[in-house]
Amino acid sequence: WYQRRVRGDTYTTLYSYHIHVLFWQGNHERVTDAMNLKDEFIERFGLEGKDCDIATGDPAPGHEMCVYPVEWVALAPFTTGQFSFFIPPHQLEETSAWMLQHSRDHDLFIHPNSGCETNDHTKWYRFNGDRWPLDPSVFTCDFPRCQPVD
């Protein structure tokens, strides 16, 4: 697990990560290509049948890599369609490198999961491609290891 400085000498542990692929859900060509990318990632990392059984905001220390359902409409905090993967820290480098090299024209949003949802999505994140606006007003957990209910 990795730790991130919050203030002063205090660190927040980063228990896991999400890799999100954002796409225009009204564009058939973009949707088709995004679903192909999703399938390629699932095949590359052996995630067939490994659907996530945890809430999207749960840092879930020790949980294995898994696949969240596709969000076909904009659901906050996201402002477009998207899909995501839950990534344990020891697999972040390999999975993010693969996604960065294979994302084609799709925009990526990678963030940690510490339990501090607002900071995870607004301070401790990385976009690759276009930076989409987010709506952090939906977050209910802002302390380490907080586990929101979806």
Secondary structure, 3 states (H helix, E strand, C coil): CEEEEEECCEEEEECEEEEEEEECCCCHHHHHHHHHHHHHHHHHCCCCCCECCCCCCCCCCCCCCEECCCECCCCCCCCCEEEEEEECHHHHHHHHHHHHHHCCCCEEEEEEECCEHHHHHHCCCEEECCCCCCCHHHCCCECCCCCCCC
